[in-house]
């Protein structure tokens, strides 16, 4: 992967999408989520005075909801970099109109690409197991569309699907749907390098060291816990038309005003490590 000798002059980042970009399950002590987009923003801000960041992503959102609720807000912010990851929630549903998904993803890219200096799309990772195999054809159809749109509109593509190391179950939370903190860190590194920054970890694609598989009984207990705590509630939401994102707004969206807002490092004029962020605007 080629990198530039000096950091690119990106001064702002907007991230939109679903739970993958919101940061689940990279849980912080205060109960909030961090995730790859926050990690990436902190890295970019560390070398850029007055850097601004906004994460508009909301868990459970389908591509139509991302287009309706997030794309317009993101486009209006005229960020240097916009990341868009969406459509996988649609593809993982029992019934999915992939033609409609392609159309909506195309609409999102056509609206976002002119609004920013660099649009970043992704081929999302897939956890090894039966779910991946069952939905692999849809996922690959989705990612083929991502590649086509990127070529047409000059967007970058981060190929996480093509990194087998990210399929390791140890990089996924107990809900088997979301990456752990280490998984999110690797994704942040992948996006960082794709944007042209010098690598901080040249081995993010390297598989984790092999360990002995858990005992049969431990696996069965984990399967039962997963079914009770995560799978059955997920099925229940699908059957009733509910979503884990119902009633939620992005981390940097004012529900009262219906507007997105920026955050910037507290020491925003000092391009050093980010210790905290403060809100800019309403």
C-alpha positions as CSV (number, residue, x, y, z in Angstrom):
1,X,0.0,0.0,0.0
2,X,1.5,3.4,-1.0
3,X,1.8,6.2,1.5
4,X,2.7,9.8,1.3
5,X,5.9,11.2,3.0
6,X,3.8,13.8,4.8
7,X,0.3,13.5,6.2
8,X,-2.5,14.5,3.8
9,X,-4.0,18.0,4.5
10,X,-7.3,16.7,5.8
11,X,-8.8,19.0,8.4
12,X,-12.3,17.4,8.9
13,X,-14.0,14.0,9.0
14,X,-17.6,12.9,8.9
15,X,-18.6,9.3,9.4
16,X,-22.0,7.9,8.5
17,X,-23.5,4.4,8.6
18,X,-24.8,1.9,11.1
19,X,-23.5,0.1,14.2
20,X,-20.2,-0.7,12.6
21,X,-19.4,3.0,12.3
22,X,-21.1,4.0,15.6
23,X,-18.5,1.8,17.3
24,X,-20.4,-1.1,18.8
25,X,-19.0,-3.1,20.7
26,X,-15.9,-1.0,21.6
27,X,-17.4,-0.1,25.0
28,X,-15.9,2.7,27.1
29,X,-16.1,2.8,31.0
30,X,-18.8,5.5,30.8
31,X,-21.1,3.2,28.7
32,X,-20.5,5.0,25.4
33,X,-18.9,3.5,22.3
34,X,-15.6,4.5,20.7
35,X,-15.0,2.4,17.6
36,X,-12.8,2.8,14.6
37,X,-14.1,6.2,13.4
38,X,-13.3,7.8,16.8
39,X,-9.8,6.2,16.8
40,X,-9.2,7.4,13.3
41,X,-10.4,10.9,14.1
42,X,-8.1,11.1,17.1
43,X,-5.1,10.1,15.0
44,X,-6.0,12.6,12.2
45,X,-6.5,15.4,14.8
46,X,-3.2,14.8,16.5
47,X,-1.3,16.2,13.5
48,X,-3.8,18.9,12.4
49,X,-4.7,22.1,14.2
50,X,-8.4,22.9,14.4
51,X,-9.4,19.5,13.2
52,X,-13.2,18.8,13.3
53,X,-15.0,15.5,13.5
54,X,-18.6,14.3,13.4
55,X,-20.0,10.7,13.7
56,X,-23.6,10.5,12.5
57,X,-23.9,6.7,12.4
58,X,-26.7,4.9,14.2
59,X,-27.0,1.2,15.0
60,X,-29.5,-0.9,13.1
61,X,-29.9,1.5,10.2
62,X,-30.8,0.2,6.7
63,X,-29.3,1.9,3.7
64,X,-32.6,3.7,3.0
65,X,-32.5,5.2,6.5
66,X,-28.9,6.2,6.1
67,X,-29.8,8.0,2.9
68,X,-32.8,9.7,4.4
69,X,-31.4,10.6,7.8
70,X,-27.6,11.0,7.5
71,X,-26.5,11.7,3.9
72,X,-28.0,15.1,3.6
73,X,-26.6,16.2,7.0
74,X,-23.2,14.9,6.0
75,X,-23.2,16.5,2.6
76,X,-24.1,19.9,4.1
77,X,-21.0,19.8,6.3
78,X,-18.6,19.8,3.3
79,X,-16.0,17.7,5.2
80,X,-12.6,17.0,3.7
81,X,-13.2,13.2,4.3
82,X,-16.5,11.4,4.5
83,X,-16.8,7.7,5.3
84,X,-19.9,5.7,4.2
85,X,-20.5,2.2,5.2
86,X,-24.0,0.8,4.7
87,X,-26.2,-1.8,3.1
88,X,-24.9,-4.8,5.0
89,X,-27.9,-4.7,7.5
90,X,-30.1,-5.0,4.4
91,X,-28.1,-7.9,2.9
92,X,-28.3,-9.9,6.2
93,X,-32.1,-9.8,6.3
94,X,-34.0,-12.9,5.2
95,X,-35.7,-10.9,2.4
96,X,-33.7,-8.2,0.6
97,X,-34.1,-6.4,-2.7
98,X,-30.5,-6.0,-3.7
99,X,-31.5,-3.9,-6.7
100,X,-33.0,-1.4,-4.3
101,X,-29.9,-1.5,-2.1
102,X,-27.7,-0.8,-5.1
103,X,-29.9,2.1,-6.1
104,X,-29.9,3.7,-2.7
105,X,-26.1,3.2,-2.3
106,X,-25.7,4.9,-5.7
107,X,-27.8,7.8,-4.6
108,X,-25.8,8.2,-1.4
109,X,-22.5,8.2,-3.3
110,X,-23.7,10.6,-5.9
111,X,-24.8,13.1,-3.2
112,X,-21.7,12.7,-1.0
113,X,-18.9,12.6,-3.6
114,X,-19.3,16.2,-4.8
115,X,-19.5,17.5,-1.2
116,X,-16.1,16.3,0.1
117,X,-12.5,16.1,-0.9
118,X,-12.3,12.4,-0.3
119,X,-15.1,9.8,0.0
120,X,-14.2,6.5,1.6
121,X,-16.3,3.4,1.1
122,X,-15.7,-0.1,2.6
123,X,-16.0,-3.7,2.0
124,X,-17.0,-4.7,5.5
125,X,-15.4,-7.6,7.3
126,X,-17.3,-10.9,7.8
127,X,-17.0,-13.1,10.9
128,X,-16.0,-16.7,10.0
129,X,-19.0,-19.0,10.4
130,X,-22.3,-20.2,9.0
131,X,-23.8,-16.7,8.8
132,X,-21.1,-15.5,6.5
133,X,-21.4,-18.5,4.2
134,X,-25.2,-18.1,4.0
135,X,-25.1,-14.5,3.0
136,X,-21.8,-14.4,1.2
137,X,-23.4,-14.0,-2.3
138,X,-25.4,-11.0,-1.2
139,X,-22.3,-9.5,0.5
140,X,-20.2,-9.9,-2.6
141,X,-22.9,-8.4,-4.7
142,X,-22.9,-5.4,-2.4
143,X,-19.2,-5.1,-2.5
144,X,-19.1,-5.3,-6.2
145,X,-21.4,-2.3,-6.3
146,X,-19.1,-0.5,-3.8
147,X,-16.1,-1.1,-6.2
148,X,-18.1,0.1,-9.2
149,X,-19.2,3.3,-7.5
150,X,-15.7,4.0,-6.2
151,X,-14.3,3.7,-9.6
152,X,-16.9,5.9,-11.1
153,X,-16.7,8.7,-8.5
154,X,-13.1,8.6,-7.5
155,X,-13.7,7.2,-4.0
156,X,-11.3,5.1,-1.9
157,X,-12.2,1.6,-0.9
158,X,-11.0,0.0,2.3
159,X,-11.1,-3.8,1.7
160,X,-11.8,-5.3,5.1
161,X,-13.6,-8.2,3.5
162,X,-10.4,-9.2,1.8
163,X,-8.5,-9.4,5.1
164,X,-9.1,-12.9,6.5
165,X,-7.5,-11.9,9.9
166,X,-10.6,-9.8,10.6
167,X,-12.8,-12.9,10.4
168,X,-11.2,-14.4,13.5
169,X,-14.0,-14.9,16.0
170,X,-11.7,-13.5,18.8
171,X,-12.0,-10.1,17.1
172,X,-15.8,-10.1,17.5
173,X,-17.9,-9.4,20.5
174,X,-20.1,-12.0,22.2
175,X,-23.0,-10.8,20.1
176,X,-21.1,-12.1,17.0
177,X,-22.2,-9.1,15.1
178,X,-19.7,-6.4,16.2
179,X,-16.0,-6.1,16.5
180,X,-14.1,-5.8,19.7
181,X,-11.8,-2.9,20.6
182,X,-8.9,-4.7,18.9
183,X,-11.0,-5.3,15.8
184,X,-11.9,-1.6,15.6
185,X,-8.3,-0.6,16.1
186,X,-7.3,-2.7,13.1
187,X,-10.1,-1.1,11.0
188,X,-8.9,2.4,12.0
189,X,-5.4,1.4,10.9
190,X,-6.7,0.2,7.5
191,X,-8.6,3.4,6.9
192,X,-5.7,5.5,8.1
193,X,-3.3,3.8,5.6
194,X,-5.9,4.0,2.8
195,X,-6.1,7.8,3.3
196,X,-2.3,8.0,2.7
197,X,-1.0,8.3,6.2
198,X,2.2,6.5,7.2
199,X,1.4,3.1,8.8
200,X,1.4,2.9,12.6
201,X,0.8,-0.8,12.4
202,X,2.1,-2.6,9.3
203,X,0.7,-5.9,10.5
204,X,-3.0,-5.1,11.0
205,X,-3.8,-7.9,8.5
206,X,-1.7,-10.4,10.3
207,X,-3.8,-13.1,12.1
208,X,-3.8,-13.3,15.8
209,X,-1.5,-16.0,17.3
210,X,-3.1,-19.4,17.3
211,X,-4.6,-20.6,20.6
212,X,-6.1,-23.9,21.7
213,X,-9.9,-23.9,20.9
214,X,-12.3,-23.7,23.8
215,X,-13.6,-26.9,25.3
216,X,-16.8,-28.4,23.9
217,X,-18.8,-27.5,27.0
218,X,-17.5,-24.0,27.0
219,X,-18.6,-23.6,23.4
220,X,-22.1,-24.9,24.1
221,X,-22.5,-22.6,27.1
222,X,-21.4,-19.7,24.9
223,X,-23.8,-20.7,22.2
224,X,-26.7,-20.8,24.6
225,X,-25.8,-17.4,26.1
226,X,-25.5,-15.9,22.6
227,X,-28.9,-17.4,21.6
228,X,-30.7,-16.1,24.7
229,X,-29.1,-12.6,25.0
230,X,-28.5,-11.7,21.4
231,X,-30.0,-14.0,18.7
232,X,-33.6,-14.2,20.0
233,X,-33.9,-10.5,20.7
234,X,-32.5,-9.8,17.2
235,X,-35.1,-12.2,15.6
236,X,-37.8,-10.6,17.7
237,X,-36.9,-7.1,16.3
238,X,-37.0,-8.5,12.7
239,X,-40.4,-10.1,13.2
240,X,-41.9,-6.9,14.7
241,X,-40.3,-4.4,12.4
242,X,-38.3,-2.8,15.2
243,X,-34.7,-1.8,15.2
244,X,-32.0,-1.3,17.8
245,X,-31.6,2.2,16.5
246,X,-35.2,3.3,16.9
247,X,-35.4,6.7,18.6
248,X,-31.6,7.2,18.5
249,X,-29.6,9.9,16.7
250,X,-26.0,9.9,15.8
251,X,-23.5,10.9,18.5
252,X,-23.0,14.3,17.0
253,X,-26.5,15.1,15.9
254,X,-28.8,17.4,17.9
255,X,-32.2,15.6,18.2
256,X,-33.8,18.9,19.2
257,X,-32.5,20.9,16.3
258,X,-32.3,18.1,13.8
259,X,-28.7,19.3,12.9
260,X,-25.3,17.7,13.0
261,X,-22.5,19.4,14.8
262,X,-18.7,19.2,14.9
263,X,-16.5,18.3,17.7
264,X,-12.9,19.4,18.0
265,X,-10.1,18.6,20.4
266,X,-10.1,20.7,23.6
267,X,-6.6,21.8,22.7
268,X,-7.6,22.3,19.1
269,X,-4.7,24.6,18.2
270,X,-2.1,22.2,19.5
271,X,-1.6,19.3,17.1
272,X,-0.7,16.8,19.7
273,X,-2.4,13.7,21.2
274,X,-6.1,14.2,21.8
275,X,-7.1,14.0,25.4
276,X,-10.7,15.2,25.0
277,X,-13.2,16.8,22.6
278,X,-15.5,19.7,22.8
279,X,-18.6,20.6,20.8
280,X,-18.6,23.2,18.1
281,X,-21.8,24.9,17.1
282,X,-25.4,24.2,18.3
